[in-house]
Amino acid sequence: MADEVKKQRAKDEFKVQVLETFAALITAAFGLVAALAWNEAIKKAIASVFSSDGELMGLFVYAIVVTFVAIIFTILIANSLKKAKAKIVKEE
């Protein structure tokens, strides 16, 4: 019986590790997309000092939207991870 409990606890710990890693990877991916969006916006802003380009506002809007989407998904992922971890701990 004790072996079964140990095996179940090991499975639960593995599930938590997988969830944490998955959450970290998704969060990093959203961060990368937001960073790339800001990179383009900043490059265009610098370029606009030397020439006028109508795409500047669009790039800033894009960067802001991507940043907010990344924030929202990061919060959702963190909450889901918190609930999953609580459920696993509760089942023990």
N, CA, C and O atoms as a Tinker XYZ file with bonds, in Angstrom:
   368  protein
     1  N      0.826000   -1.199000    0.000000    73     2
     2  CA     0.000000    0.000000    0.000000    64     1     3
     3  C      0.867000    1.258000    0.000000    63     2     4     5
     4  O      0.572000    2.227000   -0.700000    81     3
     5  N      1.930000    1.231000    0.788000    73     3     6
     6  CA     2.813000    2.393000    0.859000    64     5     7
     7  C      3.508000    2.632000   -0.478000    63     6     8     9
     8  O      3.755000    3.777000   -0.856000    81     7
     9  N      3.823000    1.550000   -1.192000    73     7    10
    10  CA     4.448000    1.684000   -2.507000    64     9    11
    11  C      3.512000    2.368000   -3.496000    63    10    12    13
    12  O      3.950000    3.175000   -4.315000    81    11
    13  N      2.232000    2.048000   -3.421000    73    11    14
    14  CA     1.249000    2.672000   -4.310000    64    13    15
    15  C      1.146000    4.169000   -4.040000    63    14    16    17
    16  O      1.042000    4.970000   -4.969000    81    15
    17  N      1.176000    4.533000   -2.783000    73    15    18
    18  CA     1.114000    5.945000   -2.407000    64    17    19
    19  C      2.348000    6.677000   -2.928000    63    18    20    21
    20  O      2.246000    7.789000   -3.445000    81    19
    21  N      3.516000    6.044000   -2.787000    73    19    22
    22  CA     4.751000    6.656000   -3.281000    64    21    23
    23  C      4.708000    6.816000   -4.792000    63    22    24    25
    24  O      5.123000    7.846000   -5.324000    81    23
    25  N      4.206000    5.795000   -5.485000    73    23    26
    26  CA     4.111000    5.862000   -6.945000    64    25    27
    27  C      3.153000    6.975000   -7.374000    63    26    28    29
    28  O      3.434000    7.724000   -8.309000    81    27
    29  N      2.030000    7.068000   -6.684000    73    27    30
    30  CA     1.052000    8.112000   -7.016000    64    29    31
    31  C      1.628000    9.497000   -6.752000    63    30    32    33
    32  O      1.430000   10.419000   -7.543000    81    31
    33  N      2.332000    9.639000   -5.653000    73    31    34
    34  CA     2.952000   10.929000   -5.326000    64    33    35
    35  C      3.998000   11.293000   -6.385000    63    34    36    37
    36  O      4.097000   12.454000   -6.780000    81    35
    37  N      4.774000   10.312000   -6.843000    73    35    38
    38  CA     5.771000   10.567000   -7.886000    64    37    39
    39  C      5.089000   10.985000   -9.187000    63    38    40    41
    40  O      5.569000   11.883000   -9.879000    81    39
    41  N      3.970000   10.337000   -9.522000    73    39    42
    42  CA     3.212000   10.715000  -10.715000    64    41    43
    43  C      2.681000   12.132000  -10.591000    63    42    44    45
    44  O      2.746000   12.909000  -11.543000    81    43
    45  N      2.159000   12.466000   -9.432000    73    43    46
    46  CA     1.629000   13.809000   -9.203000    64    45    47
    47  C      2.729000   14.863000   -9.295000    63    46    48    49
    48  O      2.522000   15.929000   -9.875000    81    47
    49  N      3.889000   14.570000   -8.729000    73    47    50
    50  CA     5.008000   15.506000   -8.807000    64    49    51
    51  C      5.448000   15.697000  -10.256000    63    50    52    53
    52  O      5.784000   16.809000  -10.666000    81    51
    53  N      5.445000   14.609000  -11.031000    73    51    54
    54  CA     5.806000   14.700000  -12.438000    64    53    55
    55  C      4.795000   15.551000  -13.194000    63    54    56    57
    56  O      5.175000   16.369000  -14.031000    81    55
    57  N      3.504000   15.364000  -12.902000    73    55    58
    58  CA     2.470000   16.173000  -13.549000    64    57    59
    59  C      2.676000   17.656000  -13.256000    63    58    60    61
    60  O      2.541000   18.493000  -14.148000    81    59
    61  N      3.002000   17.977000  -12.018000    73    59    62
    62  CA     3.233000   19.368000  -11.636000    64    61    63
    63  C      4.443000   19.919000  -12.394000    63    62    64    65
    64  O      4.409000   21.050000  -12.879000    81    63
    65  N      5.505000   19.129000  -12.495000    73    63    66
    66  CA     6.689000   19.575000  -13.221000    64    65    67
    67  C      6.375000   19.823000  -14.692000    63    66    68    69
    68  O      6.834000   20.807000  -15.271000    81    67
    69  N      5.592000   18.926000  -15.296000    73    67    70
    70  CA     5.218000   19.095000  -16.699000    64    69    71
    71  C      4.388000   20.362000  -16.866000    63    70    72    73
    72  O      4.629000   21.147000  -17.783000    81    71
    73  N      3.412000   20.563000  -15.985000    73    71    74
    74  CA     2.576000   21.762000  -16.065000    64    73    75
    75  C      3.393000   23.038000  -15.883000    63    74    76    77
    76  O      3.197000   24.012000  -16.610000    81    75
    77  N      4.298000   23.035000  -14.927000    73    75    78
    78  CA     5.133000   24.212000  -14.693000    64    77    79
    79  C      6.029000   24.505000  -15.893000    63    78    80    81
    80  O      6.189000   25.659000  -16.288000    81    79
    81  N      6.608000   23.462000  -16.468000    73    79    82
    82  CA     7.474000   23.639000  -17.630000    64    81    83
    83  C      6.675000   24.138000  -18.825000    63    82    84    85
    84  O      7.110000   25.046000  -19.534000    81    83
    85  N      5.507000   23.544000  -19.048000    73    83    86
    86  CA     4.637000   23.958000  -20.142000    64    85    87
    87  C      4.240000   25.421000  -19.991000    63    86    88    89
    88  O      4.274000   26.184000  -20.956000    81    87
    89  N      3.867000   25.802000  -18.781000    73    87    90
    90  CA     3.479000   27.190000  -18.521000    64    89    91
    91  C      4.654000   28.136000  -18.777000    63    90    92    93
    92  O      4.474000   29.209000  -19.353000    81    91
    93  N      5.845000   27.743000  -18.352000    73    91    94
    94  CA     7.022000   28.582000  -18.553000    64    93    95
    95  C      7.339000   28.739000  -20.042000    63    94    96    97
    96  O      7.694000   29.829000  -20.490000    81    95
    97  N      7.211000   27.653000  -20.804000    73    95    98
    98  CA     7.503000   27.723000  -22.233000    64    97    99
    99  C      6.499000   28.593000  -22.975000    63    98   100   101
   100  O      6.881000   29.384000  -23.838000    81    99
   101  N      5.220000   28.454000  -22.646000    73    99   102
   102  CA     4.202000   29.264000  -23.306000    64   101   103
   103  C      4.393000   30.736000  -22.948000    63   102   104   105
   104  O      4.289000   31.607000  -23.811000    81   103
   105  N      4.670000   31.006000  -21.691000    73   103   106
   106  CA     4.900000   32.377000  -21.251000    64   105   107
   107  C      6.107000   32.973000  -21.970000    63   106   108   109
   108  O      6.070000   34.124000  -22.405000    81   107
   109  N      7.168000   32.192000  -22.091000    73   107   110
   110  CA     8.357000   32.670000  -22.798000    64   109   111
   111  C      8.048000   32.949000  -24.271000    63   110   112   113
   112  O      8.546000   33.920000  -24.842000    81   111
   113  N      7.232000   32.101000  -24.874000    73   111   114
   114  CA     6.871000   32.296000  -26.281000    64   113   115
   115  C      6.100000   33.604000  -26.463000    63   114   116   117
   116  O      6.376000   34.361000  -27.394000    81   115
   117  N      5.143000   33.869000  -25.587000    73   115   118
   118  CA     4.407000   35.130000  -25.675000    64   117   119
   119  C      5.332000   36.322000  -25.439000    63   118   120   121
   120  O      5.200000   37.357000  -26.092000    81   119
   121  N      6.253000   36.171000  -24.516000    73   119   122
   122  CA     7.223000   37.235000  -24.270000    64   121   123
   123  C      8.079000   37.505000  -25.489000    63   122   124   125
   124  O      8.389000   38.657000  -25.793000    81   123
   125  N      8.461000   36.449000  -26.186000    73   123   126
   126  CA     9.259000   36.607000  -27.399000    64   125   127
   127  C      8.472000   37.334000  -28.482000    63   126   128   129
   128  O      9.003000   38.228000  -29.140000    81   127
   129  N      7.217000   36.959000  -28.669000    73   127   130
   130  CA     6.379000   37.616000  -29.676000    64   129   131
   131  C      6.225000   39.100000  -29.344000    63   130   132   133
   132  O      6.336000   39.953000  -30.225000    81   131
   133  N      5.969000   39.404000  -28.071000    73   131   134
   134  CA     5.839000   40.808000  -27.659000    64   133   135
   135  C      7.154000   41.559000  -27.888000    63   134   136   137
   136  O      7.153000   42.696000  -28.359000    81   135
   137  N      8.263000   40.921000  -27.553000    73   135   138
   138  CA     9.566000   41.566000  -27.744000    64   137   139
   139  C      9.839000   41.838000  -29.223000    63   138   140   141
   140  O     10.354000   42.898000  -29.577000    81   139
   141  N      9.498000   40.889000  -30.074000    73   139   142
   142  CA     9.705000   41.087000  -31.510000    64   141   143
   143  C      8.822000   42.214000  -32.044000    63   142   144   145
   144  O      9.246000   42.993000  -32.898000    81   143
   145  N      7.591000   42.294000  -31.534000    73   143   146
   146  CA     6.688000   43.366000  -31.957000    64   145   147
   147  C      7.258000   44.729000  -31.558000    63   146   148   149
   148  O      7.267000   45.663000  -32.360000    81   147
   149  N      7.731000   44.837000  -30.320000    73   147   150
   150  CA     8.324000   46.091000  -29.867000    64   149   151
   151  C      9.605000   46.401000  -30.626000    63   150   152   153
   152  O      9.896000   47.564000  -30.905000    81   151
   153  N     10.359000   45.387000  -30.956000    73   151   154
   154  CA    11.584000   45.588000  -31.726000    64   153   155
   155  C     11.279000   46.260000  -33.056000    63   154   156   157
   156  O     11.938000   47.228000  -33.438000    81   155
   157  N     10.281000   45.745000  -33.756000    73   155   158
   158  CA     9.904000   46.335000  -35.038000    64   157   159
   159  C      9.395000   47.768000  -34.867000    63   158   160   161
   160  O      9.737000   48.654000  -35.650000    81   159
   161  N      8.574000   47.982000  -33.836000    73   159   162
   162  CA     8.028000   49.325000  -33.596000    64   161   163
   163  C      9.145000   50.325000  -33.312000    63   162   164   165
   164  O      9.136000   51.442000  -33.831000    81   163
   165  N     10.081000   49.927000  -32.507000    73   163   166
   166  CA    11.186000   50.822000  -32.159000    64   165   167
   167  C     12.072000   51.089000  -33.377000    63   166   168   169
   168  O     12.529000   52.212000  -33.592000    81   167
   169  N     12.307000   50.047000  -34.164000    73   167   170
   170  CA    13.100000   50.252000  -35.383000    64   169   171
   171  C     12.416000   51.248000  -36.320000    63   170   172   173
   172  O     13.066000   52.121000  -36.894000    81   171
   173  N     11.110000   51.108000  -36.464000    73   171   174
   174  CA    10.375000   52.032000  -37.331000    64   173   175
   175  C     10.377000   53.445000  -36.748000    63   174   176   177
   176  O     10.458000   54.423000  -37.491000    81   175
   177  N     10.290000   53.553000  -35.431000    73   175   178
   178  CA    10.312000   54.874000  -34.795000    64   177   179
   179  C     11.634000   55.573000  -35.089000    63   178   180   181
   180  O     11.657000   56.763000  -35.403000    81   179
   181  N     12.701000   54.852000  -34.990000    73   179   182
   182  CA    14.018000   55.426000  -35.276000    64   181   183
   183  C     14.116000   55.803000  -36.750000    63   182   184   185
   184  O     14.636000   56.863000  -37.100000    81   183
   185  N     13.607000   54.920000  -37.607000    73   183   186
   186  CA    13.650000   55.191000  -39.041000    64   185   187
   187  C     12.794000   56.406000  -39.400000    63   186   188   189
   188  O     13.111000   57.141000  -40.336000    81   187
   189  N     11.705000   56.614000  -38.648000    73   187   190
   190  CA    10.818000   57.735000  -38.966000    64   189   191
   191  C     11.433000   59.088000  -38.638000    63   190   192   193
   192  O     10.994000   60.111000  -39.163000    81   191
   193  N     12.425000   59.102000  -37.792000    73   191   194
   194  CA    13.123000   60.352000  -37.490000    64   193   195
   195  C     13.812000   60.866000  -38.755000    63   194   196   197
   196  O     13.933000   62.072000  -38.973000    81   195
   197  N     14.252000   59.933000  -39.566000    73   195   198
   198  CA    14.974000   60.305000  -40.776000    64   197   199
   199  C     14.092000   60.296000  -42.019000    63   198   200   201
   200  O     14.464000   60.873000  -43.041000    81   199
   201  N     12.935000   59.654000  -41.947000    73   199   202
   202  CA    11.989000   59.658000  -43.070000    64   201   203
   203  C     10.587000   59.425000  -42.521000    63   202   204   205
   204  O     10.431000   58.850000  -41.444000    81   203
   205  N      9.572000   59.863000  -43.248000    73   203   206
   206  CA     8.199000   59.673000  -42.769000    64   205   207
   207  C      7.649000   58.370000  -43.334000    63   206   208   209
   208  O      7.695000   58.134000  -44.541000    81   207
   209  N      7.132000   57.534000  -42.448000    73   207   210
   210  CA     6.585000   56.239000  -42.845000    64   209   211
   211  C      5.256000   56.059000  -42.116000    63   210   212   213
   212  O      5.210000   56.155000  -40.890000    81   211
   213  N      4.187000   55.800000  -42.847000    73   211   214
   214  CA     2.857000   55.692000  -42.246000    64   213   215
   215  C      2.626000   54.429000  -41.437000    63   214   216   217
   216  O      1.595000   54.311000  -40.776000    81   215
   217  N      3.554000   53.481000  -41.468000    73   215   218
   218  CA     3.370000   52.217000  -40.774000    64   217   219
   219  C      3.711000   52.300000  -39.292000    63   218   220   221
   220  O      3.450000   51.354000  -38.548000    81   219
   221  N      4.278000   53.389000  -38.860000    73   219   222
   222  CA     4.744000   53.504000  -37.474000    64   221   223
   223  C      3.616000   53.291000  -36.473000    63   222   224   225
   224  O      3.758000   52.502000  -35.539000    81   223
   225  N      2.500000   53.985000  -36.661000    73   223   226
   226  CA     1.391000   53.862000  -35.709000    64   225   227
   227  C      0.872000   52.430000  -35.680000    63   226   228   229
   228  O      0.565000   51.903000  -34.611000    81   227
   229  N      0.775000   51.808000  -36.829000    73   227   230
   230  CA     0.312000   50.419000  -36.891000    64   229   231
   231  C      1.216000   49.475000  -36.125000    63   230   232   233
   232  O      0.739000   48.560000  -35.453000    81   231
   233  N      2.516000   49.690000  -36.223000    73   231   234
   234  CA     3.449000   48.831000  -35.494000    64   233   235
   235  C      3.336000   49.024000  -33.985000    63   234   236   237
   236  O      3.431000   48.059000  -33.225000    81   235
   237  N      3.133000   50.264000  -33.550000    73   235   238
   238  CA     2.971000   50.494000  -32.115000    64   237   239
   239  C      1.663000   49.882000  -31.607000    63   238   240   241
   240  O      1.626000   49.297000  -30.525000    81   239
   241  N      0.610000   50.017000  -32.379000    73   239   242
   242  CA    -0.665000   49.398000  -31.996000    64   241   243
   243  C     -0.492000   47.887000  -31.923000    63   242   244   245
   244  O     -0.954000   47.251000  -30.976000    81   243
   245  N      0.169000   47.316000  -32.915000    73   243   246
   246  CA     0.437000   45.871000  -32.928000    64   245   247
   247  C      1.227000   45.459000  -31.685000    63   246   248   249
   248  O      0.878000   44.480000  -31.027000    81   247
   249  N      2.282000   46.198000  -31.364000    73   247   250
   250  CA     3.104000   45.876000  -30.197000    64   249   251
   251  C      2.288000   45.938000  -28.910000    63   250   252   253
   252  O      2.431000   45.081000  -28.038000    81   251
   253  N      1.434000   46.948000  -28.791000    73   251   254
   254  CA     0.607000   47.089000  -27.592000    64   253   255
   255  C     -0.392000   45.941000  -27.495000    63   254   256   257
   256  O     -0.564000   45.358000  -26.425000    81   255
   257  N     -1.052000   45.614000  -28.607000    73   255   258
   258  CA    -2.033000   44.518000  -28.607000    64   257   259
   259  C     -1.362000   43.200000  -28.246000    63   258   260   261
   260  O     -1.880000   42.447000  -27.421000    81   259
   261  N     -0.217000   42.915000  -28.855000    73   259   262
   262  CA     0.489000   41.666000  -28.570000    64   261   263
   263  C      0.918000   41.617000  -27.107000    63   262   264   265
   264  O      0.849000   40.564000  -26.473000    81   263
   265  N      1.353000   42.733000  -26.578000    73   263   266
   266  CA     1.751000   42.772000  -25.168000    64   265   267
   267  C      0.567000   42.465000  -24.258000    63   266   268   269
   268  O      0.696000   41.685000  -23.315000    81   267
   269  N     -0.585000   43.075000  -24.534000    73   267   270
   270  CA    -1.764000   42.807000  -23.710000    64   269   271
   271  C     -2.231000   41.360000  -23.838000    63   270   272   273
   272  O     -2.636000   40.753000  -22.846000    81   271
   273  N     -2.180000   40.806000  -25.034000    73   271   274
   274  CA    -2.543000   39.395000  -25.223000    64   273   275
   275  C     -1.590000   38.507000  -24.427000    63   274   276   277
   276  O     -2.017000   37.553000  -23.777000    81   275
   277  N     -0.300000   38.824000  -24.481000    73   275   278
   278  CA     0.681000   38.053000  -23.722000    64   277   279
   279  C      0.413000   38.139000  -22.223000    63   278   280   281
   280  O      0.530000   37.141000  -21.512000    81   279
   281  N      0.058000   39.317000  -21.746000    73   279   282
   282  CA    -0.250000   39.487000  -20.318000    64   281   283
   283  C     -1.473000   38.667000  -19.935000    63   282   284   285
   284  O     -1.461000   37.966000  -18.924000    81   283
   285  N     -2.521000   38.752000  -20.734000    73   283   286
   286  CA    -3.761000   38.024000  -20.432000    64   285   287
   287  C     -3.512000   36.518000  -20.419000    63   286   288   289
   288  O     -3.933000   35.825000  -19.492000    81   287
   289  N     -2.831000   36.011000  -21.441000    73   287   290
   290  CA    -2.572000   34.572000  -21.486000    64   289   291
   291  C     -1.633000   34.130000  -20.376000    63   290   292   293
   292  O     -1.778000   33.027000  -19.848000    81   291
   293  N     -0.677000   34.968000  -20.017000    73   291   294
   294  CA     0.214000   34.630000  -18.914000    64   293   295
   295  C     -0.563000   34.509000  -17.610000    63   294   296   297
   296  O     -0.319000   33.591000  -16.826000    81   295
   297  N     -1.493000   35.424000  -17.371000    73   295   298
   298  CA    -2.324000   35.357000  -16.169000    64   297   299
   299  C     -3.213000   34.118000  -16.193000    63   298   300   301
   300  O     -3.341000   33.425000  -15.184000    81   299
   301  N     -3.831000   33.838000  -17.347000    73   299   302
   302  CA    -4.680000   32.645000  -17.470000    64   301   303
   303  C     -3.881000   31.363000  -17.240000    63   302   304   305
   304  O     -4.339000   30.459000  -16.542000    81   303
   305  N     -2.701000   31.290000  -17.823000    73   303   306
   306  CA    -1.849000   30.110000  -17.650000    64   305   307
   307  C     -1.439000   29.954000  -16.196000    63   306   308   309
   308  O     -1.470000   28.848000  -15.656000    81   307
   309  N     -1.056000   31.050000  -15.561000    73   307   310
   310  CA    -0.648000   30.993000  -14.149000    64   309   311
   311  C     -1.808000   30.547000  -13.269000    63   310   312   313
   312  O     -1.614000   29.744000  -12.357000    81   311
   313  N     -3.014000   31.055000  -13.530000    73   311   314
   314  CA    -4.180000   30.641000  -12.744000    64   313   315
   315  C     -4.509000   29.175000  -12.965000    63   314   316   317
   316  O     -4.841000   28.464000  -12.016000    81   315
   317  N     -4.422000   28.716000  -14.202000    73   315   318
   318  CA    -4.684000   27.304000  -14.502000    64   317   319
   319  C     -3.668000   26.408000  -13.807000    63   318   320   321
   320  O     -4.018000   25.365000  -13.255000    81   319
   321  N     -2.417000   26.821000  -13.842000    73   319   322
   322  CA    -1.370000   26.054000  -13.174000    64   321   323
   323  C     -1.613000   26.007000  -11.673000    63   322   324   325
   324  O     -1.446000   24.962000  -11.045000    81   323
   325  N     -2.004000   27.129000  -11.102000    73   323   326
   326  CA    -2.279000   27.192000   -9.657000    64   325   327
   327  C     -3.412000   26.244000   -9.285000    63   326   328   329
   328  O     -3.323000   25.521000   -8.292000    81   327
   329  N     -4.489000   26.249000  -10.091000    73   327   330
   330  CA    -5.629000   25.357000   -9.825000    64   329   331
   331  C     -5.236000   23.896000   -9.976000    63   330   332   333
   332  O     -5.632000   23.059000   -9.166000    81   331
   333  N     -4.459000   23.586000  -11.008000    73   331   334
   334  CA    -4.040000   22.197000  -11.225000    64   333   335
   335  C     -3.157000   21.710000  -10.085000    63   334   336   337
   336  O     -3.296000   20.579000   -9.619000    81   335
   337  N     -2.252000   22.567000   -9.642000    73   335   338
   338  CA    -1.385000   22.192000   -8.528000    64   337   339
   339  C     -2.198000   21.994000   -7.256000    63   338   340   341
   340  O     -1.945000   21.059000   -6.496000    81   339
   341  N     -3.174000   22.868000   -7.019000    73   339   342
   342  CA    -4.017000   22.743000   -5.828000    64   341   343
   343  C     -4.826000   21.450000   -5.878000    63   342   344   345
   344  O     -5.003000   20.786000   -4.856000    81   343
   345  N     -5.317000   21.092000   -7.066000    73   343   346
   346  CA    -6.103000   19.867000   -7.224000    64   345   347
   347  C     -5.238000   18.653000   -6.959000    63   346   348   349
   348  O     -5.672000   17.711000   -6.296000    81   347
   349  N     -4.014000   18.667000   -7.471000    73   347   350
   350  CA    -3.109000   17.539000   -7.262000    64   349   351
   351  C     -2.758000   17.390000   -5.787000    63   350   352   353
   352  O     -2.737000   16.280000   -5.256000    81   351
   353  N     -2.487000   18.497000   -5.140000    73   351   354
   354  CA    -2.150000   18.470000   -3.709000    64   353   355
   355  C     -3.352000   18.004000   -2.894000    63   354   356   357
   356  O     -3.196000   17.243000   -1.939000    81   355
   357  N     -4.552000   18.458000   -3.266000    73   355   358
   358  CA    -5.773000   18.074000   -2.565000    64   357   359
   359  C     -6.044000   16.577000   -2.687000    63   358   360   361
   360  O     -6.543000   15.954000   -1.750000    81   359
   361  N     -5.715000   16.001000   -3.842000    73   359   362
   362  CA    -5.948000   14.573000   -4.068000    64   361   363
   363  C     -5.035000   13.693000   -3.245000    63   362   364   365
   364  O     -5.336000   12.520000   -3.028000    81   363
   365  N     -3.919000   14.242000   -2.781000    73   363   366
   366  CA    -2.977000   13.438000   -1.988000    64   365   367
   367  C     -3.556000   13.098000   -0.690000    63   366   368
   368  O     -2.914000   12.425000    0.116000    81   367
